[in-house]
């Protein structure tokens, strides 16, 4: 069995890490909800509307 050295040579996939974080946020929101999540709320949890509006909040 080979183990990656501790020296930081492992490559991190930042996109995959971001997707995992968003999935975690969605799982937390779903587990706390009493009813089915609306599409608008899912967009809010996944920060979709922030991306569409851009940094200026348009």
PDB file of N, CA, C and O in Angstrom:
ATOM      1  N   UNK A   1       0.843  -1.170   0.000  1.00  0.00           N
ATOM      2  CA  UNK A   1       0.000   0.000   0.000  1.00  0.00           C
ATOM      3  C   UNK A   1       0.891   1.236   0.000  1.00  0.00           C
ATOM      4  O   UNK A   1       1.810   1.346   0.812  1.00  0.00           O
ATOM      5  N   UNK A   2       0.616   2.165  -0.913  1.00  0.00           N
ATOM      6  CA  UNK A   2       1.378   3.407  -0.977  1.00  0.00           C
ATOM      7  C   UNK A   2       0.552   4.540  -0.397  1.00  0.00           C
ATOM      8  O   UNK A   2      -0.650   4.641  -0.643  1.00  0.00           O
ATOM      9  N   UNK A   3       1.205   5.380   0.367  1.00  0.00           N
ATOM     10  CA  UNK A   3       0.542   6.530   0.983  1.00  0.00           C
ATOM     11  C   UNK A   3       1.252   7.785   0.496  1.00  0.00           C
ATOM     12  O   UNK A   3       2.480   7.809   0.413  1.00  0.00           O
ATOM     13  N   UNK A   4       0.488   8.832   0.172  1.00  0.00           N
ATOM     14  CA  UNK A   4       1.082  10.083  -0.290  1.00  0.00           C
ATOM     15  C   UNK A   4       1.911  10.697   0.821  1.00  0.00           C
ATOM     16  O   UNK A   4       1.490  10.700   1.977  1.00  0.00           O
ATOM     17  N   UNK A   5       3.072  11.211   0.491  1.00  0.00           N
ATOM     18  CA  UNK A   5       3.906  11.845   1.511  1.00  0.00           C
ATOM     19  C   UNK A   5       3.230  13.066   2.113  1.00  0.00           C
ATOM     20  O   UNK A   5       2.379  13.694   1.484  1.00  0.00           O
ATOM     21  N   UNK A   6       3.616  13.389   3.328  1.00  0.00           N
ATOM     22  CA  UNK A   6       3.025  14.501   4.057  1.00  0.00           C
ATOM     23  C   UNK A   6       3.475  15.845   3.492  1.00  0.00           C
ATOM     24  O   UNK A   6       2.899  16.871   3.855  1.00  0.00           O
ATOM     25  N   UNK A   7       4.451  15.879   2.645  1.00  0.00           N
ATOM     26  CA  UNK A   7       5.034  17.109   2.139  1.00  0.00           C
ATOM     27  C   UNK A   7       4.133  17.949   1.249  1.00  0.00           C
ATOM     28  O   UNK A   7       4.598  18.964   0.730  1.00  0.00           O
ATOM     29  N   UNK A   8       2.894  17.595   1.046  1.00  0.00           N
ATOM     30  CA  UNK A   8       1.971  18.420   0.263  1.00  0.00           C
ATOM     31  C   UNK A   8       2.042  18.168  -1.226  1.00  0.00           C
ATOM     32  O   UNK A   8       1.743  19.069  -2.010  1.00  0.00           O
ATOM     33  N   UNK A   9       2.422  16.986  -1.641  1.00  0.00           N
ATOM     34  CA  UNK A   9       2.513  16.696  -3.063  1.00  0.00           C
ATOM     35  C   UNK A   9       1.187  16.243  -3.658  1.00  0.00           C
ATOM     36  O   UNK A   9       1.075  16.107  -4.876  1.00  0.00           O
ATOM     37  N   UNK A  10       0.194  16.010  -2.830  1.00  0.00           N
ATOM     38  CA  UNK A  10      -1.117  15.589  -3.325  1.00  0.00           C
ATOM     39  C   UNK A  10      -1.780  16.757  -4.051  1.00  0.00           C
ATOM     40  O   UNK A  10      -1.725  17.896  -3.587  1.00  0.00           O
ATOM     41  N   UNK A  11      -2.393  16.475  -5.168  1.00  0.00           N
ATOM     42  CA  UNK A  11      -3.073  17.496  -5.960  1.00  0.00           C
ATOM     43  C   UNK A  11      -4.495  17.644  -5.445  1.00  0.00           C
ATOM     44  O   UNK A  11      -5.201  16.654  -5.258  1.00  0.00           O
ATOM     45  N   UNK A  12      -4.914  18.889  -5.215  1.00  0.00           N
ATOM     46  CA  UNK A  12      -6.280  19.132  -4.770  1.00  0.00           C
ATOM     47  C   UNK A  12      -7.117  19.588  -5.955  1.00  0.00           C
ATOM     48  O   UNK A  12      -6.700  20.448  -6.730  1.00  0.00           O
ATOM     49  N   UNK A  13      -8.273  19.015  -6.082  1.00  0.00           N
ATOM     50  CA  UNK A  13      -9.216  19.421  -7.122  1.00  0.00           C
ATOM     51  C   UNK A  13     -10.175  20.412  -6.490  1.00  0.00           C
ATOM     52  O   UNK A  13     -11.118  20.020  -5.802  1.00  0.00           O
ATOM     53  N   UNK A  14      -9.937  21.687  -6.720  1.00  0.00           N
ATOM     54  CA  UNK A  14     -10.721  22.737  -6.075  1.00  0.00           C
ATOM     55  C   UNK A  14     -12.186  22.714  -6.503  1.00  0.00           C
ATOM     56  O   UNK A  14     -13.066  23.054  -5.713  1.00  0.00           O
ATOM     57  N   UNK A  15     -12.450  22.323  -7.728  1.00  0.00           N
ATOM     58  CA  UNK A  15     -13.832  22.232  -8.200  1.00  0.00           C
ATOM     59  C   UNK A  15     -14.554  21.118  -7.439  1.00  0.00           C
ATOM     60  O   UNK A  15     -15.681  21.305  -6.981  1.00  0.00           O
ATOM     61  N   UNK A  16     -13.912  19.979  -7.308  1.00  0.00           N
ATOM     62  CA  UNK A  16     -14.527  18.861  -6.583  1.00  0.00           C
ATOM     63  C   UNK A  16     -14.760  19.230  -5.125  1.00  0.00           C
ATOM     64  O   UNK A  16     -15.805  18.896  -4.566  1.00  0.00           O
ATOM     65  N   UNK A  17     -13.808  19.910  -4.500  1.00  0.00           N
ATOM     66  CA  UNK A  17     -13.980  20.330  -3.108  1.00  0.00           C
ATOM     67  C   UNK A  17     -15.146  21.297  -2.962  1.00  0.00           C
ATOM     68  O   UNK A  17     -15.900  21.213  -1.993  1.00  0.00           O
ATOM     69  N   UNK A  18     -15.305  22.214  -3.911  1.00  0.00           N
ATOM     70  CA  UNK A  18     -16.422  23.158  -3.871  1.00  0.00           C
ATOM     71  C   UNK A  18     -17.755  22.426  -4.044  1.00  0.00           C
ATOM     72  O   UNK A  18     -18.735  22.760  -3.378  1.00  0.00           O
ATOM     73  N   UNK A  19     -17.794  21.433  -4.933  1.00  0.00           N
ATOM     74  CA  UNK A  19     -19.014  20.658  -5.133  1.00  0.00           C
ATOM     75  C   UNK A  19     -19.378  19.878  -3.874  1.00  0.00           C
ATOM     76  O   UNK A  19     -20.550  19.788  -3.507  1.00  0.00           O
ATOM     77  N   UNK A  20     -18.378  19.322  -3.225  1.00  0.00           N
ATOM     78  CA  UNK A  20     -18.624  18.571  -1.985  1.00  0.00           C
ATOM     79  C   UNK A  20     -19.177  19.506  -0.919  1.00  0.00           C
ATOM     80  O   UNK A  20     -20.104  19.142  -0.196  1.00  0.00           O
ATOM     81  N   UNK A  21     -18.620  20.699  -0.815  1.00  0.00           N
ATOM     82  CA  UNK A  21     -19.105  21.669   0.166  1.00  0.00           C
ATOM     83  C   UNK A  21     -20.561  22.056  -0.110  1.00  0.00           C
ATOM     84  O   UNK A  21     -21.368  22.130   0.816  1.00  0.00           O
ATOM     85  N   UNK A  22     -20.899  22.302  -1.381  1.00  0.00           N
ATOM     86  CA  UNK A  22     -22.271  22.662  -1.722  1.00  0.00           C
ATOM     87  C   UNK A  22     -23.235  21.508  -1.460  1.00  0.00           C
ATOM     88  O   UNK A  22     -24.353  21.726  -0.992  1.00  0.00           O
ATOM     89  N   UNK A  23     -22.810  20.292  -1.757  1.00  0.00           N
ATOM     90  CA  UNK A  23     -23.659  19.123  -1.463  1.00  0.00           C
ATOM     91  C   UNK A  23     -23.904  19.008   0.034  1.00  0.00           C
ATOM     92  O   UNK A  23     -25.014  18.695   0.464  1.00  0.00           O
ATOM     93  N   UNK A  24     -22.878  19.258   0.817  1.00  0.00           N
ATOM     94  CA  UNK A  24     -23.036  19.230   2.268  1.00  0.00           C
ATOM     95  C   UNK A  24     -24.030  20.263   2.751  1.00  0.00           C
ATOM     96  O   UNK A  24     -24.865  19.978   3.610  1.00  0.00           O
ATOM     97  N   UNK A  25     -23.941  21.475   2.196  1.00  0.00           N
ATOM     98  CA  UNK A  25     -24.889  22.529   2.566  1.00  0.00           C
ATOM     99  C   UNK A  25     -26.317  22.132   2.203  1.00  0.00           C
ATOM    100  O   UNK A  25     -27.252  22.384   2.964  1.00  0.00           O
ATOM    101  N   UNK A  26     -26.477  21.512   1.044  1.00  0.00           N
ATOM    102  CA  UNK A  26     -27.811  21.087   0.611  1.00  0.00           C
ATOM    103  C   UNK A  26     -28.338  19.961   1.494  1.00  0.00           C
ATOM    104  O   UNK A  26     -29.528  19.937   1.810  1.00  0.00           O
ATOM    105  N   UNK A  27     -27.493  19.046   1.890  1.00  0.00           N
ATOM    106  CA  UNK A  27     -27.904  17.952   2.782  1.00  0.00           C
ATOM    107  C   UNK A  27     -28.326  18.502   4.135  1.00  0.00           C
ATOM    108  O   UNK A  27     -29.320  18.051   4.705  1.00  0.00           O
ATOM    109  N   UNK A  28     -27.580  19.476   4.655  1.00  0.00           N
ATOM    110  CA  UNK A  28     -27.939  20.089   5.936  1.00  0.00           C
ATOM    111  C   UNK A  28     -29.283  20.785   5.836  1.00  0.00           C
ATOM    112  O   UNK A  28     -30.123  20.644   6.725  1.00  0.00           O
ATOM    113  N   UNK A  29     -29.497  21.541   4.758  1.00  0.00           N
ATOM    114  CA  UNK A  29     -30.773  22.246   4.582  1.00  0.00           C
ATOM    115  C   UNK A  29     -31.929  21.258   4.452  1.00  0.00           C
ATOM    116  O   UNK A  29     -32.999  21.478   5.019  1.00  0.00           O
ATOM    117  N   UNK A  30     -31.722  20.183   3.716  1.00  0.00           N
ATOM    118  CA  UNK A  30     -32.783  19.192   3.523  1.00  0.00           C
ATOM    119  C   UNK A  30     -33.104  18.459   4.818  1.00  0.00           C
ATOM    120  O   UNK A  30     -34.266  18.158   5.093  1.00  0.00           O
ATOM    121  N   UNK A  31     -32.085  18.172   5.608  1.00  0.00           N
ATOM    122  CA  UNK A  31     -32.338  17.447   6.848  1.00  0.00           C
ATOM    123  C   UNK A  31     -33.033  18.322   7.891  1.00  0.00           C
ATOM    124  O   UNK A  31     -33.712  17.809   8.781  1.00  0.00           O
ATOM    125  N   UNK A  32     -32.866  19.631   7.783  1.00  0.00           N
ATOM    126  CA  UNK A  32     -33.498  20.543   8.738  1.00  0.00           C
ATOM    127  C   UNK A  32     -34.916  20.932   8.312  1.00  0.00           C
ATOM    128  O   UNK A  32     -35.683  21.460   9.117  1.00  0.00           O
ATOM    129  N   UNK A  33     -35.261  20.674   7.064  1.00  0.00           N
ATOM    130  CA  UNK A  33     -36.563  21.088   6.533  1.00  0.00           C
ATOM    131  C   UNK A  33     -37.657  20.106   6.947  1.00  0.00           C
ATOM    132  O   UNK A  33     -37.430  18.902   7.062  1.00  0.00           O
ATOM    133  N   UNK A  34     -38.828  20.650   7.162  1.00  0.00           N
ATOM    134  CA  UNK A  34     -39.981  19.794   7.472  1.00  0.00           C
ATOM    135  C   UNK A  34     -40.714  19.378   6.209  1.00  0.00           C
ATOM    136  O   UNK A  34     -41.406  18.360   6.191  1.00  0.00           O
ATOM    137  N   UNK A  35     -40.563  20.165   5.156  1.00  0.00           N
ATOM    138  CA  UNK A  35     -41.223  19.880   3.884  1.00  0.00           C
ATOM    139  C   UNK A  35     -40.176  19.824   2.779  1.00  0.00           C
ATOM    140  O   UNK A  35     -38.991  20.076   2.995  1.00  0.00           O
ATOM    141  N   UNK A  36     -40.652  19.488   1.604  1.00  0.00           N
ATOM    142  CA  UNK A  36     -39.778  19.456   0.433  1.00  0.00           C
ATOM    143  C   UNK A  36     -39.223  20.853   0.168  1.00  0.00           C
ATOM    144  O   UNK A  36     -39.950  21.840   0.282  1.00  0.00           O
ATOM    145  N   UNK A  37     -37.953  20.942  -0.182  1.00  0.00           N
ATOM    146  CA  UNK A  37     -37.335  22.236  -0.453  1.00  0.00           C
ATOM    147  C   UNK A  37     -37.818  22.786  -1.795  1.00  0.00           C
ATOM    148  O   UNK A  37     -37.910  22.062  -2.786  1.00  0.00           O
ATOM    149  N   UNK A  38     -38.121  24.068  -1.800  1.00  0.00           N
ATOM    150  CA  UNK A  38     -38.524  24.701  -3.056  1.00  0.00           C
ATOM    151  C   UNK A  38     -37.293  24.921  -3.923  1.00  0.00           C
ATOM    152  O   UNK A  38     -36.170  24.960  -3.421  1.00  0.00           O
ATOM    153  N   UNK A  39     -37.509  25.064  -5.216  1.00  0.00           N
ATOM    154  CA  UNK A  39     -36.395  25.318  -6.121  1.00  0.00           C
ATOM    155  C   UNK A  39     -35.698  26.631  -5.774  1.00  0.00           C
ATOM    156  O   UNK A  39     -34.477  26.740  -5.889  1.00  0.00           O
ATOM    157  N   UNK A  40     -36.470  27.619  -5.354  1.00  0.00           N
ATOM    158  CA  UNK A  40     -35.892  28.909  -4.979  1.00  0.00           C
ATOM    159  C   UNK A  40     -34.980  28.766  -3.767  1.00  0.00           C
ATOM    160  O   UNK A  40     -33.910  29.372  -3.712  1.00  0.00           O
ATOM    161  N   UNK A  41     -35.410  27.958  -2.793  1.00  0.00           N
ATOM    162  CA  UNK A  41     -34.597  27.759  -1.602  1.00  0.00           C
ATOM    163  C   UNK A  41     -33.336  26.963  -1.923  1.00  0.00           C
ATOM    164  O   UNK A  41     -32.267  27.240  -1.380  1.00  0.00           O
ATOM    165  N   UNK A  42     -33.461  25.982  -2.800  1.00  0.00           N
ATOM    166  CA  UNK A  42     -32.287  25.217  -3.221  1.00  0.00           C
ATOM    167  C   UNK A  42     -31.281  26.141  -3.896  1.00  0.00           C
ATOM    168  O   UNK A  42     -30.082  26.058  -3.632  1.00  0.00           O
ATOM    169  N   UNK A  43     -31.774  27.029  -4.773  1.00  0.00           N
ATOM    170  CA  UNK A  43     -30.894  28.011  -5.408  1.00  0.00           C
ATOM    171  C   UNK A  43     -30.213  28.893  -4.369  1.00  0.00           C
ATOM    172  O   UNK A  43     -29.037  29.228  -4.508  1.00  0.00           O
ATOM    173  N   UNK A  44     -30.950  29.267  -3.334  1.00  0.00           N
ATOM    174  CA  UNK A  44     -30.382  30.101  -2.274  1.00  0.00           C
ATOM    175  C   UNK A  44     -29.278  29.348  -1.528  1.00  0.00           C
ATOM    176  O   UNK A  44     -28.211  29.902  -1.264  1.00  0.00           O
ATOM    177  N   UNK A  45     -29.539  28.097  -1.195  1.00  0.00           N
ATOM    178  CA  UNK A  45     -28.553  27.288  -0.470  1.00  0.00           C
ATOM    179  C   UNK A  45     -27.298  27.093  -1.331  1.00  0.00           C
ATOM    180  O   UNK A  45     -26.176  27.153  -0.828  1.00  0.00           O
ATOM    181  N   UNK A  46     -27.499  26.862  -2.619  1.00  0.00           N
ATOM    182  CA  UNK A  46     -26.375  26.622  -3.520  1.00  0.00           C
ATOM    183  C   UNK A  46     -25.760  27.919  -4.044  1.00  0.00           C
ATOM    184  O   UNK A  46     -24.813  27.891  -4.831  1.00  0.00           O
ATOM    185  N   UNK A  47     -26.301  29.046  -3.605  1.00  0.00           N
ATOM    186  CA  UNK A  47     -25.803  30.373  -3.983  1.00  0.00           C
ATOM    187  C   UNK A  47     -25.844  30.595  -5.490  1.00  0.00           C
ATOM    188  O   UNK A  47     -24.959  31.242  -6.050  1.00  0.00           O
ATOM    189  N   UNK A  48     -26.874  30.057  -6.147  1.00  0.00           N
ATOM    190  CA  UNK A  48     -27.027  30.206  -7.592  1.00  0.00           C
ATOM    191  C   UNK A  48     -27.364  31.644  -7.952  1.00  0.00           C
ATOM    192  O   UNK A  48     -26.823  32.180  -8.919  1.00  0.00           O
ATOM    193  N   UNK A  49     -28.242  32.271  -7.194  1.00  0.00           N
ATOM    194  CA  UNK A  49     -28.657  33.632  -7.532  1.00  0.00           C
ATOM    195  C   UNK A  49     -27.502  34.614  -7.388  1.00  0.00           C
ATOM    196  O   UNK A  49     -27.445  35.597  -8.127  1.00  0.00           O
ATOM    197  N   UNK A  50     -26.589  34.378  -6.467  1.00  0.00           N
ATOM    198  CA  UNK A  50     -25.420  35.243  -6.324  1.00  0.00           C
ATOM    199  C   UNK A  50     -24.579  35.193  -7.591  1.00  0.00           C
ATOM    200  O   UNK A  50     -24.063  36.221  -8.031  1.00  0.00           O
ATOM    201  N   UNK A  51     -24.435  34.023  -8.176  1.00  0.00           N
ATOM    202  CA  UNK A  51     -23.643  33.866  -9.389  1.00  0.00           C
ATOM    203  C   UNK A  51     -24.317  34.566 -10.566  1.00  0.00           C
ATOM    204  O   UNK A  51     -23.641  35.183 -11.389  1.00  0.00           O
ATOM    205  N   UNK A  52     -25.629  34.476 -10.651  1.00  0.00           N
ATOM    206  CA  UNK A  52     -26.344  35.101 -11.772  1.00  0.00           C
ATOM    207  C   UNK A  52     -26.304  36.607 -11.691  1.00  0.00           C
ATOM    208  O   UNK A  52     -26.165  37.283 -12.710  1.00  0.00           O
ATOM    209  N   UNK A  53     -26.425  37.145 -10.480  1.00  0.00           N
ATOM    210  CA  UNK A  53     -26.422  38.587 -10.298  1.00  0.00           C
ATOM    211  C   UNK A  53     -25.039  39.185 -10.416  1.00  0.00           C
ATOM    212  O   UNK A  53     -24.886  40.334 -10.831  1.00  0.00           O
ATOM    213  N   UNK A  54     -24.040  38.419 -10.056  1.00  0.00           N
ATOM    214  CA  UNK A  54     -22.684  38.918 -10.101  1.00  0.00           C
ATOM    215  C   UNK A  54     -22.330  39.661  -8.832  1.00  0.00           C
ATOM    216  O   UNK A  54     -23.174  39.802  -7.947  1.00  0.00           O
ATOM    217  N   UNK A  55     -21.102  40.141  -8.720  1.00  0.00           N
ATOM    218  CA  UNK A  55     -20.644  40.781  -7.489  1.00  0.00           C
ATOM    219  C   UNK A  55     -21.326  42.107  -7.188  1.00  0.00           C
ATOM    220  O   UNK A  55     -21.373  42.520  -6.029  1.00  0.00           O
ATOM    221  N   UNK A  56     -21.851  42.779  -8.197  1.00  0.00           N
ATOM    222  CA  UNK A  56     -22.493  44.073  -7.972  1.00  0.00           C
ATOM    223  C   UNK A  56     -23.926  43.925  -7.475  1.00  0.00           C
ATOM    224  O   UNK A  56     -24.563  44.919  -7.127  1.00  0.00           O
ATOM    225  N   UNK A  57     -24.441  42.697  -7.437  1.00  0.00           N
ATOM    226  CA  UNK A  57     -25.803  42.458  -6.966  1.00  0.00           C
ATOM    227  C   UNK A  57     -26.866  42.831  -7.953  1.00  0.00           C
ATOM    228  O   UNK A  57     -27.991  43.147  -7.567  1.00  0.00           O
ATOM    229  N   UNK A  58     -26.528  42.801  -9.244  1.00  0.00           N
ATOM    230  CA  UNK A  58     -27.494  43.173 -10.282  1.00  0.00           C
ATOM    231  C   UNK A  58     -28.513  42.141 -10.523  1.00  0.00           C
ATOM    232  O   UNK A  58     -29.387  42.323 -11.370  1.00  0.00           O
TER     233      UNK A  58
END
